[in-house]
Amino acid sequence: MTQPLRIGTRSSALALFQARLVASRLDALGVPSELVTYTTIGDRILDQPLSAIGEKGLFTAELEADLHTGRIDCAVHSLKDLPTADPPGLLLAALLEREDPRDALVVREGVGATSLATLPEGARIGTSSLRRRAQLRALRPDLSVHDLRGNVGTRLRKLDDGDVDAALLASAGLKRLDLAHRIVACLDAPTWLAAPGQGVIAVQARAADAAMLTTLQRLDHAPTRLAATAERALLATLEGGCQVPIGAATTYNDMGAVLHGLVASLDGRTVVRGACAIDMHDPASSGQALAAQLHGNGGEAILHALRESGAVRMPEAR
């Protein structure tokens, strides 16, 4: 009897949904599987901002270690949690079709707002993302921004308990957990940019496991991979990570796909934006080109200031 394929996943409700979705797609291909669950350092440390803990592998390191040793056969992640460089010996075997990539506004009962613009002056808004903080401060400097950590359920409970008046979360996570009814408004590109790769489920495998790669690649969604490749190339070229105020989004028009990007100072006073068409044959080059554009238009100064201040942990410039 064939042994079930072992899928590594974090143990949060959202991570389990994502892993079970992968398992169901494999089952449709006649491939049995089982889940192996993990609690990562990012899940365990909830009393500090993510930017203070360090950015690399907060939600992935434990799974990747066991993938290397063969305890699991593949690992399922939210793509936005993964560093842009593949660890030695591992690669992204499949990117599933993207869910809604936008950020969403959720509001506590009684606040009455229907958008960011209609939040009361001085309202308390929660987020664990420096990217979201920077954009909030740029658009609504009057708001009081508070750190809000934990999984989706924890953050919604803190909101409902009155810790904050509103919160920003990923639309994809809310929709996957049947919580779309909590969304008051989705924040659209290009005015508001989400994290590179947001809304994408990634399946990671060993580069040397040819049979596993062949199986998993049947789950890959080509349009999603094209957009994600461009967005992550932008992030990699700017040498940012998931805790640096860099946003990206892919939109579509009659001419094809368009990549949007931004780099922002932590206080939101300086925001550098740009956009370019995505080369369908070489999406990474489009991300690199947009990164160069942002860099030359003021992004370099912002990133240099972030490095010098030590406010976030990020790679040193090469």
Helices and strands as residue ranges (DSSP letters): E 5-10, H 13-28, E 33-38, H 41-44, H 50-53, H 61-69, E 74-78, G 79-81, E 90-95, E 103-107, E 124-127, H 130-139, E 144-147, H 152-160, E 166-170, H 171-176, G 180-182, E 185-187, E 201-206, H 210-216, G 217-219, H 222-237, E 246-253, E 256-264, E 271-277, H 283-294, I 295-299, H 300-309
